[in-house]
Amino acid sequence: MSIEKINARNQFKGKIHSIILGDVVSEVDVETPAGIVTSVITTRSVKDLDLKIGTEVVALVKATEVSLAKLL
């Protein structure tokens, strides 16, 4: 399957830097030009997508809320 269009505007192309597997959910760090993006996804998805360190992926970020804090 390939994706022709998607409504998520925040897209970060990168390579998987590290994977921390858990029983149910796993943390996947993606190294992008903007920095590291961490995704928490099901361990089943890690296996179904055959994700490994070095795999090229696109991190899609769709947020309903973005909070800001003023720094001193």
CNS distance restraints for C-alpha pairs under 8 A (distance, minus, plus):
assign (resid   8 and name CA) (resid  60 and name CA) 6.21 0.50 0.50
assign (resid   8 and name CA) (resid  61 and name CA) 6.39 0.50 0.50
assign (resid   8 and name CA) (resid  62 and name CA) 5.63 0.50 0.50
assign (resid   9 and name CA) (resid  60 and name CA) 7.71 0.50 0.50
assign (resid   9 and name CA) (resid  61 and name CA) 7.47 0.50 0.50
assign (resid   9 and name CA) (resid  62 and name CA) 7.53 0.50 0.50
assign (resid  10 and name CA) (resid  60 and name CA) 5.96 0.50 0.50
assign (resid  10 and name CA) (resid  61 and name CA) 5.20 0.50 0.50
assign (resid  10 and name CA) (resid  62 and name CA) 6.92 0.50 0.50
assign (resid  11 and name CA) (resid  58 and name CA) 6.39 0.50 0.50
assign (resid  11 and name CA) (resid  59 and name CA) 5.66 0.50 0.50
assign (resid  11 and name CA) (resid  60 and name CA) 4.74 0.50 0.50
assign (resid  11 and name CA) (resid  61 and name CA) 6.37 0.50 0.50
assign (resid  12 and name CA) (resid  32 and name CA) 6.25 0.50 0.50
assign (resid  12 and name CA) (resid  33 and name CA) 7.93 0.50 0.50
assign (resid  12 and name CA) (resid  34 and name CA) 7.72 0.50 0.50
assign (resid  12 and name CA) (resid  58 and name CA) 5.47 0.50 0.50
assign (resid  12 and name CA) (resid  59 and name CA) 5.03 0.50 0.50
assign (resid  12 and name CA) (resid  60 and name CA) 6.62 0.50 0.50
assign (resid  13 and name CA) (resid  32 and name CA) 6.02 0.50 0.50
assign (resid  13 and name CA) (resid  33 and name CA) 7.96 0.50 0.50
assign (resid  13 and name CA) (resid  56 and name CA) 7.45 0.50 0.50
assign (resid  13 and name CA) (resid  57 and name CA) 5.97 0.50 0.50
assign (resid  13 and name CA) (resid  58 and name CA) 4.31 0.50 0.50
assign (resid  13 and name CA) (resid  59 and name CA) 6.28 0.50 0.50
assign (resid  14 and name CA) (resid  30 and name CA) 5.93 0.50 0.50
assign (resid  14 and name CA) (resid  31 and name CA) 5.33 0.50 0.50
assign (resid  14 and name CA) (resid  32 and name CA) 4.43 0.50 0.50
assign (resid  14 and name CA) (resid  33 and name CA) 7.35 0.50 0.50
assign (resid  14 and name CA) (resid  56 and name CA) 5.75 0.50 0.50
assign (resid  14 and name CA) (resid  57 and name CA) 5.66 0.50 0.50
assign (resid  14 and name CA) (resid  58 and name CA) 6.19 0.50 0.50
assign (resid  14 and name CA) (resid  59 and name CA) 7.62 0.50 0.50
assign (resid  15 and name CA) (resid  30 and name CA) 5.45 0.50 0.50
assign (resid  15 and name CA) (resid  31 and name CA) 5.43 0.50 0.50
assign (resid  15 and name CA) (resid  32 and name CA) 6.91 0.50 0.50
assign (resid  15 and name CA) (resid  53 and name CA) 7.40 0.50 0.50
assign (resid  15 and name CA) (resid  54 and name CA) 5.21 0.50 0.50
assign (resid  15 and name CA) (resid  55 and name CA) 5.38 0.50 0.50
assign (resid  15 and name CA) (resid  56 and name CA) 4.40 0.50 0.50
assign (resid  15 and name CA) (resid  57 and name CA) 5.90 0.50 0.50
assign (resid  16 and name CA) (resid  28 and name CA) 6.97 0.50 0.50
assign (resid  16 and name CA) (resid  29 and name CA) 5.86 0.50 0.50
assign (resid  16 and name CA) (resid  30 and name CA) 4.37 0.50 0.50
assign (resid  16 and name CA) (resid  31 and name CA) 6.14 0.50 0.50
assign (resid  16 and name CA) (resid  51 and name CA) 7.83 0.50 0.50
assign (resid  16 and name CA) (resid  52 and name CA) 6.81 0.50 0.50
assign (resid  16 and name CA) (resid  53 and name CA) 4.92 0.50 0.50
assign (resid  16 and name CA) (resid  54 and name CA) 5.02 0.50 0.50
assign (resid  16 and name CA) (resid  55 and name CA) 5.46 0.50 0.50
assign (resid  16 and name CA) (resid  56 and name CA) 6.56 0.50 0.50
assign (resid  16 and name CA) (resid  57 and name CA) 7.17 0.50 0.50
assign (resid  17 and name CA) (resid  28 and name CA) 7.67 0.50 0.50
assign (resid  17 and name CA) (resid  29 and name CA) 5.38 0.50 0.50
assign (resid  17 and name CA) (resid  30 and name CA) 5.31 0.50 0.50
assign (resid  17 and name CA) (resid  31 and name CA) 5.66 0.50 0.50
assign (resid  17 and name CA) (resid  53 and name CA) 5.56 0.50 0.50
assign (resid  17 and name CA) (resid  54 and name CA) 6.45 0.50 0.50
assign (resid  18 and name CA) (resid  28 and name CA) 5.97 0.50 0.50
assign (resid  18 and name CA) (resid  29 and name CA) 5.19 0.50 0.50
assign (resid  18 and name CA) (resid  30 and name CA) 7.28 0.50 0.50
assign (resid  18 and name CA) (resid  53 and name CA) 5.81 0.50 0.50
assign (resid  19 and name CA) (resid  26 and name CA) 7.05 0.50 0.50
assign (resid  19 and name CA) (resid  27 and name CA) 5.72 0.50 0.50
assign (resid  19 and name CA) (resid  28 and name CA) 4.59 0.50 0.50
assign (resid  19 and name CA) (resid  29 and name CA) 6.36 0.50 0.50
assign (resid  19 and name CA) (resid  52 and name CA) 7.53 0.50 0.50
assign (resid  19 and name CA) (resid  53 and name CA) 7.14 0.50 0.50
assign (resid  20 and name CA) (resid  26 and name CA) 5.57 0.50 0.50
assign (resid  20 and name CA) (resid  27 and name CA) 5.10 0.50 0.50
assign (resid  20 and name CA) (resid  28 and name CA) 6.54 0.50 0.50
assign (resid  21 and name CA) (resid  25 and name CA) 7.02 0.50 0.50
assign (resid  21 and name CA) (resid  26 and name CA) 4.58 0.50 0.50
assign (resid  21 and name CA) (resid  27 and name CA) 6.67 0.50 0.50
assign (resid  21 and name CA) (resid  43 and name CA) 6.50 0.50 0.50
assign (resid  22 and name CA) (resid  26 and name CA) 4.98 0.50 0.50
assign (resid  22 and name CA) (resid  27 and name CA) 7.97 0.50 0.50
assign (resid  22 and name CA) (resid  43 and name CA) 6.53 0.50 0.50
assign (resid  23 and name CA) (resid  43 and name CA) 6.83 0.50 0.50
assign (resid  24 and name CA) (resid  42 and name CA) 5.82 0.50 0.50
assign (resid  24 and name CA) (resid  43 and name CA) 5.48 0.50 0.50
assign (resid  24 and name CA) (resid  44 and name CA) 7.53 0.50 0.50
assign (resid  25 and name CA) (resid  40 and name CA) 6.58 0.50 0.50
assign (resid  25 and name CA) (resid  41 and name CA) 5.53 0.50 0.50
assign (resid  25 and name CA) (resid  42 and name CA) 4.12 0.50 0.50
assign (resid  25 and name CA) (resid  43 and name CA) 4.84 0.50 0.50
assign (resid  25 and name CA) (resid  44 and name CA) 7.94 0.50 0.50
assign (resid  26 and name CA) (resid  40 and name CA) 5.61 0.50 0.50
assign (resid  26 and name CA) (resid  41 and name CA) 5.57 0.50 0.50
assign (resid  26 and name CA) (resid  42 and name CA) 5.84 0.50 0.50
assign (resid  26 and name CA) (resid  43 and name CA) 5.25 0.50 0.50
assign (resid  26 and name CA) (resid  46 and name CA) 7.58 0.50 0.50
assign (resid  27 and name CA) (resid  38 and name CA) 6.64 0.50 0.50
assign (resid  27 and name CA) (resid  39 and name CA) 5.74 0.50 0.50
assign (resid  27 and name CA) (resid  40 and name CA) 4.61 0.50 0.50
assign (resid  27 and name CA) (resid  41 and name CA) 6.61 0.50 0.50
assign (resid  28 and name CA) (resid  38 and name CA) 5.61 0.50 0.50
assign (resid  28 and name CA) (resid  39 and name CA) 5.18 0.50 0.50
assign (resid  28 and name CA) (resid  40 and name CA) 6.33 0.50 0.50
assign (resid  28 and name CA) (resid  41 and name CA) 7.59 0.50 0.50
assign (resid  29 and name CA) (resid  36 and name CA) 6.27 0.50 0.50
assign (resid  29 and name CA) (resid  37 and name CA) 5.73 0.50 0.50
assign (resid  29 and name CA) (resid  38 and name CA) 4.42 0.50 0.50
assign (resid  29 and name CA) (resid  39 and name CA) 6.43 0.50 0.50
assign (resid  30 and name CA) (resid  36 and name CA) 5.48 0.50 0.50
assign (resid  30 and name CA) (resid  37 and name CA) 5.13 0.50 0.50
assign (resid  30 and name CA) (resid  38 and name CA) 6.17 0.50 0.50
assign (resid  30 and name CA) (resid  39 and name CA) 7.87 0.50 0.50
assign (resid  30 and name CA) (resid  57 and name CA) 7.86 0.50 0.50
assign (resid  30 and name CA) (resid  59 and name CA) 7.57 0.50 0.50
assign (resid  31 and name CA) (resid  35 and name CA) 5.92 0.50 0.50
assign (resid  31 and name CA) (resid  36 and name CA) 4.61 0.50 0.50
assign (resid  31 and name CA) (resid  37 and name CA) 6.53 0.50 0.50
assign (resid  32 and name CA) (resid  36 and name CA) 5.90 0.50 0.50
assign (resid  32 and name CA) (resid  37 and name CA) 7.12 0.50 0.50
assign (resid  37 and name CA) (resid  59 and name CA) 7.48 0.50 0.50
assign (resid  39 and name CA) (resid  59 and name CA) 7.97 0.50 0.50
assign (resid  41 and name CA) (resid  45 and name CA) 6.64 0.50 0.50
assign (resid  41 and name CA) (resid  46 and name CA) 7.28 0.50 0.50
assign (resid  42 and name CA) (resid  46 and name CA) 6.63 0.50 0.50
assign (resid  43 and name CA) (resid  47 and name CA) 6.42 0.50 0.50
assign (resid  44 and name CA) (resid  48 and name CA) 5.99 0.50 0.50
assign (resid  45 and name CA) (resid  49 and name CA) 5.83 0.50 0.50
assign (resid  46 and name CA) (resid  50 and name CA) 5.99 0.50 0.50
assign (resid  46 and name CA) (resid  51 and name CA) 5.38 0.50 0.50
assign (resid  47 and name CA) (resid  51 and name CA) 6.50 0.50 0.50
assign (resid  51 and name CA) (resid  55 and name CA) 6.26 0.50 0.50
